[in-house]
């Protein structure tokens, strides 16, 4: 095992960038993906027929095809068609649309939207109807029922499953190395190409992922325990 | 341009279907081996023998927390080297050249086995203790007890997890393309690069995967009906 390359500042810089990008990707696609998931779930539960069918089709297609294929579909497929739209190069969006990072975040957001959407659909349907009826009887406006009653209760029901989805998201980040985004795997691959070491860089980032998953699991367990309504009654502040 | 014809989807239909077939072959083989590994892992975890429990826990925990792509790249390269070293240690002076196919199947099976270990462990744990005790009281041997009681009783519990893992496996086969093995997605990438119609070919690959996954959903639903026959309807 030869880890002397860790003394090289350039490589450390790559690894750090890869690490930060990994966290950003998880945070961004996790947040936007969850918003999309709520939309997908709502469309199927209360949406009009065509919208519900569209949402169902969306989840079926996304969950039935490999994420790697979706990534290339957006990056190479859609990404190469965009410049043919006249005037797109002059808009403010062009610097974003040219960046591989954007397509990685886009693919992950859509993927989270589909997988978590299914989870949220199940959870939102499991919220007892009486609680929503009670909220309506109090005259709470619809959007507030959603934000204050329906969603919090649904999240409470499926929180452990959502934890699993976040870990899956974290573990799919290395896929973006294939579309030239600097993540941990990309950094390791650069080190491998330049130092001719086959395993050391890969083992190092395997260790980093192991640690990240462990930390994420612990953090989420903490969240699960402190989530309102999940705490034992005697710990609750009045 | 004289004599030059733009290649299209039709010219690549053959290779793409061939790639889909390779993908299916890899997935089926890896699934079968993964089932065995999972059963072994679950048996080890439930055996109560310290070293076995420890080994199986290490296997299922580590493999499940490292990204599949990373594992596949690691094992793909490490696999041949480990085999070569073992062969050298045994006195054979050979250069081991495992084929891409074998490596792909081996790596995916190894990863699947870790997830299957957890599925089987949960499913076996859900069998009522009394049933196993009854089997012991009747003097069934361990083998017979497994074949007649444990297996048929745990399958209904395990099947939803198993069908999920099959879908994950089919989608994970695409990762093998990253190490340059020619399956469905690798073929689609080649086609896309050579015709420069990326959109068309990635869509085509997506459709083929979708056909496989939706098709297997039907099969698994039938299988679930089979293993649940005799159970009271829900």
HADDOCK unambig.tbl for C-alpha pairs under 7 A between the chains (distance, minus, plus):
assign (segid A and resid 61 and name CA) (segid B and resid 210 and name CA) 6.75 0.50 0.50
assign (segid A and resid 64 and name CA) (segid B and resid 209 and name CA) 6.85 0.50 0.50
assign (segid A and resid 64 and name CA) (segid B and resid 210 and name CA) 5.11 0.50 0.50
assign (segid A and resid 64 and name CA) (segid B and resid 213 and name CA) 5.71 0.50 0.50
assign (segid A and resid 65 and name CA) (segid B and resid 171 and name CA) 6.29 0.50 0.50
assign (segid A and resid 65 and name CA) (segid B and resid 206 and name CA) 5.68 0.50 0.50
assign (segid A and resid 65 and name CA) (segid B and resid 209 and name CA) 5.52 0.50 0.50
assign (segid A and resid 65 and name CA) (segid B and resid 210 and name CA) 5.66 0.50 0.50
assign (segid A and resid 66 and name CA) (segid B and resid 171 and name CA) 4.44 0.50 0.50
assign (segid A and resid 66 and name CA) (segid B and resid 172 and name CA) 6.86 0.50 0.50
assign (segid A and resid 66 and name CA) (segid B and resid 174 and name CA) 6.68 0.50 0.50
assign (segid A and resid 68 and name CA) (segid B and resid 174 and name CA) 6.90 0.50 0.50
assign (segid A and resid 69 and name CA) (segid B and resid 202 and name CA) 6.63 0.50 0.50
assign (segid A and resid 69 and name CA) (segid B and resid 206 and name CA) 6.67 0.50 0.50
assign (segid A and resid 73 and name CA) (segid B and resid 199 and name CA) 6.40 0.50 0.50
assign (segid A and resid 73 and name CA) (segid B and resid 202 and name CA) 5.44 0.50 0.50
assign (segid A and resid 76 and name CA) (segid B and resid 198 and name CA) 6.02 0.50 0.50
assign (segid A and resid 77 and name CA) (segid B and resid 198 and name CA) 4.72 0.50 0.50
assign (segid A and resid 77 and name CA) (segid B and resid 199 and name CA) 3.82 0.50 0.50
assign (segid A and resid 77 and name CA) (segid B and resid 202 and name CA) 6.83 0.50 0.50
assign (segid A and resid 78 and name CA) (segid B and resid 199 and name CA) 6.38 0.50 0.50
assign (segid A and resid 171 and name CA) (segid B and resid 66 and name CA) 6.75 0.50 0.50
assign (segid A and resid 171 and name CA) (segid B and resid 67 and name CA) 4.43 0.50 0.50
assign (segid A and resid 172 and name CA) (segid B and resid 67 and name CA) 6.35 0.50 0.50
assign (segid A and resid 174 and name CA) (segid B and resid 69 and name CA) 6.79 0.50 0.50
assign (segid A and resid 175 and name CA) (segid B and resid 69 and name CA) 6.91 0.50 0.50
assign (segid A and resid 199 and name CA) (segid B and resid 74 and name CA) 6.96 0.50 0.50
assign (segid A and resid 202 and name CA) (segid B and resid 74 and name CA) 6.74 0.50 0.50
assign (segid A and resid 206 and name CA) (segid B and resid 66 and name CA) 6.02 0.50 0.50
assign (segid A and resid 209 and name CA) (segid B and resid 66 and name CA) 5.94 0.50 0.50
assign (segid A and resid 210 and name CA) (segid B and resid 65 and name CA) 5.58 0.50 0.50
assign (segid A and resid 210 and name CA) (segid B and resid 66 and name CA) 5.97 0.50 0.50
assign (segid A and resid 213 and name CA) (segid B and resid 65 and name CA) 6.11 0.50 0.50
